[in-house]
């Protein structure tokens, strides 16, 4: 009695020998037997006509996070706040405040900044704005007492 794995192996060997002896135009449906097909492919009856089961499906491109897209996130002019806080120097590191929007490291980390960088000055400007937006949702513009009025 052959095990399930051995049966599949013998079928593969037999089909390869048959395919060598009989000249056949190989198409994706006849190139691999049905038991060899991955479960990720739709059966022949459900497949769209003219498509191959071996067709690559590319993921949808993700939109890149840019400063232009998040400059007015949540109705706040983050560039005006950064201009007031740090003169738009996004990589400024004046202890204890870092980045263009002058984050404390503890504030940066508690609002999810660790997914971008360990400190705000090491993150891209758009990432700093996203974390500032999360902070604004929690506590308004109070973390920027002077420059928050410009946003």
RABELFEN-V452476 format. One record per helix or strand of 3 or more residues. SS is the DSSP state (helix for helix, strand for strand). FROM is the first residue (numbers start at 1). TO is the last residue. If there is no record, write none. Layout:
# RABELFEN-V452476
SS;FROM;TO
SS;FROM;TO
This chain:
# RABELFEN-V452476
helix;4;21
helix;28;31
helix;34;36
helix;67;70
helix;73;75
helix;78;86
helix;105;110
helix;113;115
helix;120;122
helix;125;139
helix;147;150
